[in-house]
Amino acid sequence: YAYDPSLNLIYYGSGNPAPWSETMRPGDNKWTMTIMARDADTGELKFGYQKTPHDEWDFAGVNVMMLSEQKDKDGKERKLLTHPDRNGIVYTLDRENGDLISANKLDDTVNVFKTVDLKTGLPVRDPEYGTYMNHKGTDICPSAMGYHNQGHDSYDPKKQLFFLGINHICMD
């Protein structure tokens, strides 16, 4: 969890859908694998951004939400939320309204997604690295443990750098 007292918002991630076998649960499984922002007084949902619709890898995106204030590429100061996810993508959102600012791979070996479409916010999957029935996926990166699990991270506002530990584990 993270809390922004100036906005009175609490940020957190929801976990993965079940059962793991993606063939047994159709649809995007809305509200799973989602970064949520809620009003701390009322509990009202301000925004939700789903990172991995229909998660088939058990990525459980409940890890750290880091808050920072930085300039965007146009030089405008913004309140940001940065979330390195188990799915191998580091997401940065505008923490006031939930707009997706960036979604970059933690490492070039992430192969379950080719990229994340910044207009739609949706990941572009590579079906070769799926876990669906009647398909033996090999060298799926990251593994179910994820490239970023539940380790603690930090942000240095003077250097404007994030420090985080990552795993480099793939699976079959």
MDAnalysis code that builds the backbone (N, CA, C; Angstrom):
import MDAnalysis as mda
import numpy as np

u = mda.Universe.empty(516, n_residues=172, atom_resindex=np.repeat(np.arange(172), 3), trajectory=True)
u.add_TopologyAttr("name", ["N", "CA", "C"] * 172)
u.add_TopologyAttr("resid", np.arange(1, 173))
u.add_TopologyAttr("resname", ["TYR", "ALA", "TYR", "ASP", "PRO", "SER", "LEU", "ASN", "LEU", "ILE", "TYR", "TYR", "GLY", "SER", "GLY", "ASN", "PRO", "ALA", "PRO", "TRP", "SER", "GLU", "THR", "MET", "ARG", "PRO", "GLY", "ASP", "ASN", "LYS", "TRP", "THR", "MET", "THR", "ILE", "MET", "ALA", "ARG", "ASP", "ALA", "ASP", "THR", "GLY", "GLU", "LEU", "LYS", "PHE", "GLY", "TYR", "GLN", "LYS", "THR", "PRO", "HIS", "ASP", "GLU", "TRP", "ASP", "PHE", "ALA", "GLY", "VAL", "ASN", "VAL", "MET", "MET", "LEU", "SER", "GLU", "GLN", "LYS", "ASP", "LYS", "ASP", "GLY", "LYS", "GLU", "ARG", "LYS", "LEU", "LEU", "THR", "HIS", "PRO", "ASP", "ARG", "ASN", "GLY", "ILE", "VAL", "TYR", "THR", "LEU", "ASP", "ARG", "GLU", "ASN", "GLY", "ASP", "LEU", "ILE", "SER", "ALA", "ASN", "LYS", "LEU", "ASP", "ASP", "THR", "VAL", "ASN", "VAL", "PHE", "LYS", "THR", "VAL", "ASP", "LEU", "LYS", "THR", "GLY", "LEU", "PRO", "VAL", "ARG", "ASP", "PRO", "GLU", "TYR", "GLY", "THR", "TYR", "MET", "ASN", "HIS", "LYS", "GLY", "THR", "ASP", "ILE", "CYS", "PRO", "SER", "ALA", "MET", "GLY", "TYR", "HIS", "ASN", "GLN", "GLY", "HIS", "ASP", "SER", "TYR", "ASP", "PRO", "LYS", "LYS", "GLN", "LEU", "PHE", "PHE", "LEU", "GLY", "ILE", "ASN", "HIS", "ILE", "CYS", "MET", "ASP"])
u.atoms.positions = np.array([
    [0.829, -1.193, 0.000],
    [0.000, 0.000, 0.000],
    [0.868, 1.249, 0.000],
    [0.317, 2.307, -0.572],
    [0.942, 3.618, -0.481],
    [-0.171, 4.618, -0.231],
    [0.167, 5.707, 0.428],
    [-0.821, 6.726, 0.766],
    [-0.288, 8.090, 0.380],
    [-1.125, 8.878, -0.305],
    [-0.790, 10.255, -0.646],
    [-1.697, 11.159, 0.181],
    [-1.159, 11.794, 1.242],
    [-1.998, 12.636, 2.097],
    [-2.534, 13.874, 1.378],
    [-1.824, 14.384, 0.375],
    [-2.313, 15.573, -0.326],
    [-3.539, 15.261, -1.191],
    [-3.640, 14.040, -1.677],
    [-4.805, 13.622, -2.467],
    [-5.783, 12.783, -1.648],
    [-5.365, 12.364, -0.452],
    [-6.139, 11.479, 0.413],
    [-6.508, 10.177, -0.299],
    [-5.535, 9.646, -1.055],
    [-5.755, 8.405, -1.792],
    [-4.835, 7.300, -1.280],
    [-5.398, 6.103, -1.228],
    [-4.653, 4.895, -0.896],
    [-4.511, 4.103, -2.188],
    [-3.301, 3.617, -2.458],
    [-3.011, 2.852, -3.671],
    [-2.626, 1.430, -3.280],
    [-3.141, 0.456, -4.034],
    [-2.794, -0.944, -3.780],
    [-3.060, -1.755, -5.038],
    [-2.525, -2.966, -5.064],
    [-2.744, -3.859, -6.190],
    [-3.589, -5.045, -5.794],
    [-4.418, -5.516, -6.729],
    [-5.201, -6.726, -6.493],
    [-4.479, -7.914, -7.109],
    [-4.791, -9.088, -6.621],
    [-4.092, -10.304, -7.030],
    [-4.643, -10.930, -8.294],
    [-4.145, -12.127, -8.552],
    [-4.471, -12.843, -9.781],
    [-5.776, -13.621, -9.659],
    [-6.396, -13.922, -10.813],
    [-7.624, -14.725, -10.798],
    [-7.289, -16.203, -10.593],
    [-8.303, -16.969, -10.278],
    [-8.144, -18.411, -10.111],
    [-9.296, -19.107, -10.824],
    [-9.139, -20.342, -11.223],
    [-7.921, -21.145, -11.130],
    [-6.860, -20.656, -12.120],
    [-5.626, -21.104, -11.901],
    [-4.520, -20.667, -12.739],
    [-4.776, -21.003, -14.208],
    [-5.343, -22.179, -14.488],
    [-5.595, -22.596, -15.870],
    [-6.510, -21.585, -16.559],
    [-5.938, -20.825, -17.489],
    [-6.671, -19.753, -18.148],
    [-7.825, -20.266, -18.993],
    [-7.785, -21.523, -19.420],
    [-8.835, -22.090, -20.241],
    [-10.137, -22.236, -19.445],
    [-10.037, -22.343, -18.127],
    [-11.196, -22.585, -17.272],
    [-11.929, -21.315, -16.846],
    [-11.416, -20.133, -17.199],
    [-12.065, -18.883, -16.783],
    [-11.980, -17.847, -17.905],
    [-13.018, -17.753, -18.701],
    [-13.004, -16.822, -19.833],
    [-13.033, -15.361, -19.379],
    [-12.703, -14.477, -20.305],
    [-12.809, -13.039, -20.060],
    [-11.553, -12.428, -19.479],
    [-11.632, -11.126, -19.231],
    [-10.481, -10.387, -18.699],
    [-10.305, -10.558, -17.194],
    [-11.325, -11.127, -16.518],
    [-11.298, -11.269, -15.068],
    [-11.079, -9.894, -14.427],
    [-11.983, -8.980, -14.791],
    [-11.919, -7.577, -14.386],
    [-11.689, -7.425, -12.887],
    [-10.887, -6.459, -12.543],
    [-10.489, -6.054, -11.195],
    [-9.406, -6.930, -10.604],
    [-8.999, -8.018, -11.299],
    [-7.802, -8.742, -10.867],
    [-6.601, -8.075, -11.532],
    [-5.439, -8.214, -10.926],
    [-4.206, -7.684, -11.501],
    [-4.309, -6.184, -11.772],
    [-4.922, -5.458, -10.831],
    [-5.259, -4.052, -11.035],
    [-4.625, -3.162, -9.975],
    [-4.097, -2.013, -10.419],
    [-3.660, -0.970, -9.497],
    [-4.899, -0.146, -9.165],
    [-5.235, -0.068, -7.891],
    [-6.427, 0.651, -7.432],
    [-6.029, 1.915, -6.680],
    [-6.875, 2.941, -6.803],
    [-6.739, 4.167, -6.005],
    [-8.090, 4.424, -5.360],
    [-8.113, 4.509, -4.032],
    [-9.364, 4.718, -3.296],
    [-9.248, 5.906, -2.356],
    [-10.352, 6.608, -2.203],
    [-10.440, 7.699, -1.243],
    [-10.298, 7.099, 0.158],
    [-9.381, 7.633, 0.944],
    [-9.101, 7.071, 2.271],
    [-10.274, 7.234, 3.238],
    [-11.126, 8.232, 3.040],
    [-12.257, 8.455, 3.943],
    [-13.491, 7.648, 3.564],
    [-13.781, 7.594, 2.269],
    [-15.037, 6.973, 1.829],
    [-14.857, 5.577, 1.245],
    [-13.637, 5.244, 0.807],
    [-13.402, 3.970, 0.137],
    [-13.786, 3.997, -1.334],
    [-14.281, 5.138, -1.813],
    [-14.697, 5.249, -3.206],
    [-13.506, 5.009, -4.141],
    [-13.736, 4.185, -5.172],
    [-12.709, 3.919, -6.160],
    [-12.531, 5.142, -7.049],
    [-11.317, 5.678, -7.105],
    [-11.016, 6.831, -7.960],
    [-10.564, 6.370, -9.337],
    [-9.754, 5.311, -9.378],
    [-9.390, 4.702, -10.657],
    [-8.851, 3.310, -10.424],
    [-8.868, 2.523, -11.495],
    [-8.283, 1.197, -11.501],
    [-7.652, 0.951, -12.856],
    [-6.436, 0.458, -12.860],
    [-5.735, 0.141, -14.100],
    [-5.340, -1.329, -14.069],
    [-5.921, -2.126, -14.969],
    [-5.629, -3.557, -15.019],
    [-4.385, -3.804, -15.876],
    [-3.358, -4.372, -15.249],
    [-2.071, -4.577, -15.913],
    [-2.050, -5.843, -16.757],
    [-2.621, -6.908, -16.257],
    [-2.581, -8.193, -16.964],
    [-3.984, -8.770, -17.041],
    [-4.801, -8.307, -18.002],
    [-6.124, -8.903, -18.151],
    [-5.981, -10.409, -18.410],
    [-6.858, -11.193, -17.783],
    [-6.864, -12.655, -17.969],
    [-5.478, -13.246, -17.689],
    [-4.912, -12.902, -16.534],
    [-3.578, -13.388, -16.161],
    [-3.536, -14.911, -16.196],
    [-2.656, -15.447, -17.015],
    [-2.515, -16.900, -17.123],
    [-1.205, -17.411, -16.538],
    [-0.423, -16.532, -15.915],
    [0.896, -16.903, -15.406],
    [0.989, -16.841, -13.881],
    [-0.067, -16.411, -13.188],
    [-0.071, -16.291, -11.730],
    [0.847, -15.164, -11.262],
    [0.793, -14.010, -11.930],
    [1.690, -12.909, -11.607],
    [1.296, -12.109, -10.366],
    [0.055, -12.202, -9.908],
    [-0.361, -11.592, -8.637],
    [0.259, -10.222, -8.382],
    [-0.205, -9.205, -9.069],
    [0.412, -7.876, -9.021],
    [0.074, -7.055, -7.800],
    [0.473, -7.521, -6.632],
    [0.141, -6.835, -5.378],
    [1.340, -6.123, -4.757],
    [2.415, -6.026, -5.488],
    [3.673, -5.524, -4.924],
    [3.682, -4.014, -4.750],
    [4.848, -3.492, -4.419],
    [5.083, -2.114, -4.009],
    [4.500, -1.071, -4.975],
    [3.990, 0.006, -4.384],
    [3.529, 1.183, -5.124],
    [4.400, 2.342, -4.644],
    [5.270, 2.854, -5.499],
    [6.190, 3.929, -5.113],
    [5.663, 5.265, -5.637],
    [5.603, 6.245, -4.742],
    [5.102, 7.571, -5.096],
    [6.275, 8.527, -5.265],
    [6.203, 9.330, -6.315],
    [7.255, 10.321, -6.561],
    [6.637, 11.530, -7.259],
    [7.397, 12.591, -7.276],
    [7.030, 13.775, -8.059],
    [8.185, 14.047, -8.996],
    [7.888, 14.015, -10.288],
    [8.916, 14.170, -11.306],
    [8.365, 14.961, -12.484],
    [9.271, 15.457, -13.297],
    [8.864, 16.139, -14.519],
    [8.649, 15.109, -15.616],
    [7.585, 15.324, -16.410],
    [7.369, 14.438, -17.547],
    [8.210, 14.920, -18.722],
    [8.068, 14.250, -19.851],
    [8.914, 14.584, -21.007],
    [8.676, 16.001, -21.525],
    [7.539, 16.610, -21.160],
    [7.249, 17.994, -21.548],
    [7.687, 19.001, -20.495],
    [8.309, 18.517, -19.407],
    [8.805, 19.400, -18.356],
    [7.776, 19.760, -17.303],
    [6.588, 19.148, -17.370],
    [5.522, 19.418, -16.401],
    [5.723, 18.548, -15.157],
    [5.683, 19.164, -13.980],
    [5.805, 18.427, -12.713],
    [4.536, 17.590, -12.508],
    [4.719, 16.293, -12.209],
    [3.573, 15.402, -12.033],
    [3.738, 14.552, -10.790],
    [2.607, 14.198, -10.210],
    [2.568, 13.238, -9.108],
    [2.437, 11.865, -9.754],
    [3.426, 11.009, -9.516],
    [3.473, 9.720, -10.193],
    [3.400, 8.555, -9.210],
    [2.917, 7.436, -9.715],
    [2.942, 6.155, -9.019],
    [3.714, 5.208, -9.921],
    [4.754, 4.585, -9.384],
    [5.540, 3.624, -10.157],
    [5.423, 2.262, -9.497],
    [5.129, 1.262, -10.328],
    [4.894, -0.096, -9.837],
    [5.659, -1.100, -10.703],
    [6.763, -1.675, -10.181],
    [7.420, -2.772, -10.898],
    [6.635, -4.057, -10.623],
    [6.083, -4.642, -11.662],
    [5.172, -5.773, -11.494],
    [5.881, -7.108, -11.705],
    [5.291, -8.149, -11.141],
    [5.829, -9.495, -11.342],
    [5.814, -9.885, -12.816],
    [4.943, -9.277, -13.615],
    [4.860, -9.634, -15.028],
    [6.036, -9.112, -15.848],
    [6.991, -8.428, -15.195],
    [8.183, -7.968, -15.882],
    [8.086, -6.565, -16.452],
    [6.985, -5.880, -16.181],
    [6.779, -4.527, -16.685],
    [6.813, -3.545, -15.506],
    [7.466, -2.401, -15.706],
    [7.428, -1.317, -14.726],
    [6.414, -0.305, -15.243],
    [5.348, -0.109, -14.468],
    [4.267, 0.803, -14.844],
    [4.424, 2.117, -14.103],
    [4.207, 3.225, -14.813],
    [4.150, 4.534, -14.180],
    [2.832, 5.180, -14.566],
    [2.054, 5.558, -13.531],
    [0.752, 6.188, -13.720],
    [0.767, 7.583, -13.122],
    [-0.065, 8.452, -13.659],
    [-0.358, 9.719, -13.001],
    [-1.229, 9.352, -11.808],
    [-0.757, 9.621, -10.602],
    [-1.490, 9.139, -9.423],
    [-2.700, 9.984, -9.079],
    [-2.912, 11.080, -9.780],
    [-4.124, 11.871, -9.574],
    [-5.300, 11.312, -10.364],
    [-5.044, 10.809, -11.578],
    [-6.159, 10.374, -12.430],
    [-6.008, 8.973, -13.016],
    [-4.861, 8.321, -12.798],
    [-4.669, 6.952, -13.275],
    [-4.193, 6.824, -14.704],
    [-3.914, 7.941, -15.382],
    [-3.414, 7.859, -16.757],
    [-2.102, 7.091, -16.797],
    [-1.978, 6.187, -17.773],
    [-0.749, 5.434, -17.960],
    [0.284, 6.329, -18.632],
    [1.426, 6.505, -17.981],
    [2.505, 7.342, -18.499],
    [3.513, 6.486, -19.263],
    [3.906, 5.368, -18.650],
    [4.855, 4.468, -19.313],
    [4.656, 3.049, -18.805],
    [5.104, 2.101, -19.608],
    [5.062, 0.678, -19.269],
    [6.239, 0.031, -19.990],
    [7.329, -0.152, -19.258],
    [8.572, -0.643, -19.862],
    [8.997, -1.966, -19.255],
    [9.600, -2.815, -20.084],
    [10.111, -4.095, -19.608],
    [11.256, -3.870, -18.625],
    [11.253, -4.671, -17.545],
    [12.355, -4.654, -16.585],
    [13.647, -5.148, -17.219],
    [13.494, -6.031, -18.192],
    [14.642, -6.685, -18.812],
    [14.228, -7.080, -20.230],
    [15.155, -7.096, -21.152],
    [14.836, -7.450, -22.542],
    [14.373, -8.891, -22.699],
    [14.614, -9.747, -21.710],
    [14.212, -11.147, -21.823],
    [12.729, -11.371, -21.528],
    [12.014, -10.358, -21.044],
    [10.564, -10.506, -20.835],
    [9.946, -10.836, -22.199],
    [9.280, -11.997, -22.282],
    [8.742, -12.392, -23.584],
    [7.243, -12.691, -23.595],
    [6.590, -12.718, -22.438],
    [5.152, -12.976, -22.440],
    [4.389, -11.832, -23.111],
    [4.969, -10.641, -23.054],
    [4.408, -9.473, -23.738],
    [5.445, -8.923, -24.704],
    [4.971, -8.550, -25.886],
    [5.861, -7.887, -26.843],
    [6.061, -6.435, -26.427],
    [4.973, -5.811, -25.950],
    [4.986, -4.416, -25.518],
    [3.675, -4.149, -24.783],
    [3.502, -2.942, -24.294],
    [2.218, -2.490, -23.751],
    [1.789, -1.295, -24.596],
    [0.580, -1.355, -25.124],
    [0.038, -0.268, -25.938],
    [-0.330, 0.884, -25.001],
    [0.373, 1.990, -25.088],
    [0.145, 3.107, -24.170],
    [-1.199, 3.799, -24.397],
    [-1.787, 3.660, -25.575],
    [-3.097, 4.274, -25.832],
    [-4.217, 3.496, -25.153],
    [-4.176, 2.155, -25.262],
    [-5.227, 1.322, -24.668],
    [-4.852, 0.839, -23.275],
    [-3.549, 0.822, -22.974],
    [-3.068, 0.280, -21.708],
    [-2.951, -1.230, -21.708],
    [-3.272, -1.867, -22.837],
    [-3.281, -3.326, -22.896],
    [-1.927, -3.897, -23.298],
    [-1.545, -5.014, -22.664],
    [-0.319, -5.681, -23.079],
    [-0.549, -6.403, -24.405],
    [0.480, -6.431, -25.240],
    [0.432, -7.181, -26.495],
    [1.126, -8.508, -26.220],
    [0.335, -9.565, -26.149],
    [0.842, -10.891, -25.768],
    [1.568, -11.567, -26.916],
    [2.495, -12.439, -26.551],
    [3.116, -13.336, -27.518],
    [2.572, -14.728, -27.212],
    [1.682, -15.279, -28.071],
    [1.031, -16.554, -27.772],
    [1.996, -17.729, -27.605],
    [3.194, -17.606, -28.145],
    [4.190, -18.669, -27.991],
    [4.521, -18.905, -26.521],
    [4.373, -17.868, -25.680],
    [4.751, -17.967, -24.276],
    [3.533, -17.995, -23.357],
    [2.405, -18.444, -23.908],
    [1.190, -18.599, -23.121],
    [1.186, -19.913, -22.358],
    [0.206, -20.051, -21.464],
    [0.103, -21.276, -20.654],
    [-1.197, -22.025, -20.926],
    [-1.818, -21.766, -22.058],
    [-3.109, -22.381, -22.352],
    [-2.976, -23.889, -22.587],
    [-4.112, -24.585, -22.393],
    [-4.117, -26.043, -22.546],
    [-3.715, -26.429, -23.967],
    [-3.161, -27.626, -24.112],
    [-2.723, -28.184, -25.393],
    [-1.579, -27.383, -26.012],
    [-0.822, -26.664, -25.189],
    [0.344, -25.919, -25.670],
    [1.427, -26.037, -24.608],
    [2.595, -26.511, -25.001],
    [3.705, -26.578, -24.049],
    [4.582, -25.356, -24.261],
    [4.375, -24.365, -23.420],
    [5.195, -23.167, -23.474],
    [6.539, -23.438, -22.818],
    [7.607, -23.049, -23.470],
    [8.940, -23.218, -22.892],
    [9.660, -21.874, -22.866],
    [10.563, -21.750, -21.918],
    [11.343, -20.516, -21.746],
    [10.441, -19.292, -21.606],
    [9.375, -19.439, -20.813],
    [8.443, -18.337, -20.538],
    [9.105, -17.417, -19.520],
    [9.254, -16.142, -19.902],
    [9.915, -15.168, -19.035],
    [9.008, -13.967, -18.828],
    [8.710, -13.629, -17.575],
    [9.211, -14.224, -16.341],
    [8.419, -15.466, -15.931],
    [8.958, -16.165, -14.936],
    [8.266, -17.315, -14.358],
    [7.121, -16.818, -13.483],
    [6.377, -17.746, -12.902],
    [5.277, -17.380, -12.000],
    [5.786, -16.569, -10.810],
    [7.048, -16.751, -10.424],
    [7.618, -15.967, -9.330],
    [7.721, -14.495, -9.727],
    [7.858, -14.237, -11.008],
    [7.925, -12.873, -11.502],
    [9.341, -12.317, -11.517],
    [9.544, -11.297, -12.329],
    [10.837, -10.610, -12.359],
    [10.973, -9.659, -11.181],
    [9.854, -9.230, -10.642],
    [9.882, -8.445, -9.409],
    [8.838, -9.058, -8.495],
    [9.252, -9.518, -7.343],
    [8.298, -10.131, -6.437],
    [8.001, -9.164, -5.305],
    [8.130, -9.587, -4.066],
    [7.676, -8.759, -2.959],
    [8.805, -8.068, -2.214],
    [9.933, -7.893, -2.868],
    [11.047, -7.185, -2.247],
    [10.721, -5.710, -2.089],
    [11.409, -5.082, -1.167],
    [11.202, -3.650, -0.933],
    [12.077, -2.841, -1.871],
    [11.540, -1.751, -2.347],
    [12.236, -0.883, -3.270],
    [12.287, 0.518, -2.688],
    [13.039, 1.388, -3.343],
    [13.085, 2.762, -2.878],
    [13.302, 3.699, -4.053],
    [13.029, 4.963, -3.788],
    [13.196, 6.022, -4.773],
    [14.038, 7.121, -4.148],
    [15.072, 7.557, -4.863],
    [15.917, 8.653, -4.412],
    [15.497, 9.909, -5.168],
    [14.792, 10.848, -4.505],
    [14.298, 12.029, -5.208],
    [15.405, 12.969, -5.684],
    [16.552, 12.946, -5.028],
    [17.650, 13.814, -5.471],
    [18.247, 13.312, -6.788],
    [18.471, 12.024, -6.861],
    [19.034, 11.435, -8.081],
    [17.948, 11.066, -9.098],
    [16.694, 11.070, -8.660],
    [15.551, 10.643, -9.465],
    [15.793, 9.237, -10.032],
    [16.175, 8.337, -9.128],
    [16.428, 6.946, -9.485],
    [15.636, 6.016, -8.575],
    [15.173, 4.928, -9.160],
    [14.528, 3.865, -8.398],
    [15.539, 2.755, -8.189],
    [15.503, 2.145, -7.008],
    [16.366, 1.021, -6.693],
    [15.469, -0.162, -6.362],
    [15.652, -1.264, -7.087],
    [14.812, -2.434, -6.843],
    [15.566, -3.704, -7.154],
    [15.153, -4.736, -6.465],
    [15.727, -6.062, -6.712],
    [14.828, -6.814, -7.672],
    [15.450, -7.544, -8.573],
    [14.656, -8.327, -9.525],
    [15.134, -9.767, -9.545],
    [14.237, -10.633, -9.976],
    [14.557, -12.045, -10.222],
    [14.777, -12.185, -11.724],
    [15.558, -13.162, -12.104],
    [15.717, -13.449, -13.521],
    [15.499, -14.940, -13.693],
    [14.228, -15.337, -13.595],
    [13.872, -16.755, -13.630],
    [12.774, -16.944, -14.668],
    [12.984, -17.922, -15.552],
    [11.984, -18.264, -16.558],
    [11.400, -19.638, -16.214],
    [10.422, -20.103, -16.979],
    [9.784, -21.390, -16.676],
    [9.300, -22.070, -17.949],
    [9.012, -23.345, -17.803],
    [8.358, -24.137, -18.851],
    [6.972, -24.484, -18.367],
])
